[in-house]
């Protein structure tokens, strides 16, 4: 029985079909880790996307995601806008890369996929890449009046401003970042993995034991003690050290089930002496 969904298509022939369909708009292509990535010219992005959507054998009908990447070492065109496409008929995915900077806008693909509106706003908010043709290009993740773009590599980890609620102004106010302590780096090495330094508080372990404090046994000592005990004496029941054999009711706390009900326990001179035929209840 065949699966109801189409089988995942292989990457064989995808680059050749894309090269024939895109022509000079395709700058480079690569097939790595099971994924095909195409780098295309920015100015011909709209025509490229239409060709990838409508060309038989490619048919990437759906835009799944738009992501941004920052490469500061590249210089002017430090950003890349990555379009993740999906072919529903072939069950195959494709990535399209476009290089960009912070001044020249990238053509918007909202005319092809309206869902790109919010996705392009995310890239603009996080990286500052502009998109020409987007009808509502404004921030979508950061707050109003936010300065900078958080996903850039040169954006400080602490940011520029911090916000708090002011009792005097009765609203949320922005202030320059004030760190209570300097930024610290951590080695992330667990002390149980052989750290060579002493953590605060560990120096107490080197002090002599208090008088009367028991010395904790190590695992090896416990094994040796159990082995020596089993060699000299037979094994005892787990509850034997705590067991107790009661000799009398005084030790167990149990009462006599016939207390005061036997004939010998009756008083010798009762208050009422029964007389046959006389008295109450006789």
N, C-alpha and C positions, 0 to 999 in steps of 0.2 A: 504494500500500500504506500503510495507516494504521500509525502508531507503536503499539507494544504498550502504552506508558504513556499515561494520559489527558493531554490537552492542559492546559497551565497555565491555570487559570481567571482571568478578569479580575475586577477589583474592582467592577464594575458591579452594583449592587443589594445588595451585602453590608451596607452600613450601614443600608439600609432594612429588610432582613430582620432584622438584629440589633436595630434599634429596635423593631420589632414584637414580637420574641420576648422582649426584656428589659424593655421598658416603663420604669418609673421607676428601675430599677437602673442604667440607662445614664446616666452623668453627662455625658459628652462623647464625640465621635468625630471622627476626621479621616482623610483620605486624602492622604498625602504620599509623594513619591518611590516610588510604586508599592506602598505598604504601607498597610494599614488598621490603625488603632490605636483601641481602645475603652477609655475610662476608666470604671470601674464602682464602685459602692458597696462598701465593704469588708465590711460586715455581711452583704450578700447575695451574697458571692462564690461560695459553694457552689451556690446555685440558678442563678446566672449561668452557671457552667461546665457544669452539667447541661443547661441550655437550649441552650448553644452546641454541645454534643455531640449532643443528640438531636433538635434541630429540623430538619425537612427543609429543604434549601436551604442550611443552614449545615454541620452534620455534621463538626465538628472533633473527630475521635476521638482524636487523639494529642497528648500534651504533650511538646514537644521540649526545652524549656529554661525555667528560672526564673532571672531576673537581677534584680539590685538596682541602684538608682541613688540617689545622694545629692545633694540640693539644699539646702545649708545656708541659703541665703537665704530659703527658704520658711518658716522658723520651726519650729513644733511638728511638723507632718507633713512632715518634710524628706525622707523616703524614699519611693521608689516600688518596688513589686514588679511585675515585668513577666513575664507568662506568654506563652510563644510556643507557639501551637497550630498543628496541621497537619490539614487535611482530606485523608484518603487517597482518598476517592471523587471529590473535586473538584480535588485537587492545588492547594490554596490554603492560604496561611498567614495567620495573624491574631495580633495582639498585644493582650493585655488588661492594662491598667495599674490598679494599686490603690495608693492613697496610704496611708502608714503612718508611725508614729513608733516610738520605742524603748520605749514603755510599754504601749500597747494592742496585743495580738497580732492577727495576721491569721489567719483560718480556714484550716486545713490542707486541701489537696486530695488527701491521701493516700488517702482513701476512694474517690476517683474514679480517680486514677492513682497506683498504689503507687510508681511511679518518683519521685514528688515528694518522697519521704522524704529522699533524699540531696541533692536540689536545694534543698530548704528549709534543710537543715543548712548548705549553702554560703552562702546568703544570711544566715543567722543568724551564721555565723562571721565573714564579711567585713563585715557592716553592723550586726549587733546587732538585727535585726528578729525579733520573737518570732512563733511560729506555734502557735496553739492546736489541739490534736488530733494533733500529730505525736508518735508513740509514742517517738521516740528523738532528741529535739532536743538535740544537743550538738555541740561543735566537730568539724570534719572535715578542715580544711586546716592549721590552725595546731597548735602543739605543746601539750602538757599544761601547764596553768597560764599560758597566754598571756594577757596583759592588753591589752585594747582590741580594736578591730576595724579591720584594716588598710585597707579600702577606703573608709573615711570620709574626707571631704575635710579634716577637722581632725586626722587622725592624722599625727604627724610622720614625715617620710621616713626618719629614722634609727631610729625605734622608741624604745622605752623601755629595753629590756634587750638584752643580747647574751649568747650562750652560748659556752662553751669547755670543753675537757676539762681537768680538774684532776688533776695527778699526785698531789697530796696526798690529795684526797678519792676518787680513782680513779673518778670519774664526771663527767658533764656538769653544770656549774654555771651559774647565771644571775648576771649582774652588770649594774649600770647601764652604759649606753652611754658609752664613753670614745673620743672622736674624736681621732685623731692630729693632725689639722689642721682648721681651720675649714672650714665648708661654702663651696664656691666656685661661682661662676656662670661659665658659658662662653658666648661669643658664637657658637660653632660656625661661624665664618667661616674658610674655608680660606685659607692664605697665598697660594695660587696664584690666588685670586679677587680680589686687590688689597687685602690687609689693610694698614692704615696704620701698624701698629706693627711693631717688629722682634722676631722670636722669639729666644729665648736660643740663642746660637751663630751667628746670622746676622751678627753684627758681625765675624766673622773674614773674611767675604768682602770687606770694605772695606779690609783690609790690603794693602800692596804684595806683589807676587809674589816668591817666593824666587828667588835667582839660579839661572838655568838652567831654571827651570820653564817649560814651554811654555804659551803663551796659548791657551786653547781657542777655536776658531773658532765663530762663530755660524752659524746656518742661512743667513743672507743672504750671509755671506762665502764659505761653501762653494759656493753657487750661482754667485756671481760668479767664483770661482776656476775652477770647471769650465767656465764659459762662455768665459773668456779662454784657457784651455788648448786647448779644442776649436777656437778660431778660428785659432790659430797653428800647431798641430801636429796630425797625424792621430792618430786614436784608436789606442791600443796595447792589446795583449792584456792581460787582467788579470794574467797570470802573468809578463809580460815583465820587470818590474823585478826579479823574483826568479830569472829563468832564468840558466843558465850553460852555456857551450859548453866541453866538456872537450877538451883537446888531447892528453893522454896518459893512460896507465893510472895513472900516479902521482897524477893529479888526480881520477880517478874512483874509484880504489881497487880496480878490477877486476884480477884476475890473468890470466896467460897460460894459455889453455886447453891448450897443449901444452908447458907448462914442463917442461924436463928430459927430454922424450921424443923429441926429434929426434936424429939421428945426430951432428950437430955439437956437441950438448950432452953427448955421452958423454966420459968421461975418456980421455986419450990412452994411459995405461999402467994398465989395469985390474988388479985384484988377481988375477984368474983369466983366463988366456989360453986361450981355447977351442982345442982340438986335435982335428982330425977323428978320431973313433973312440976318443978317449981322454978320460978325465975323467968326472965325473958329469954326467948328463943330456946326453951327447954322442951 
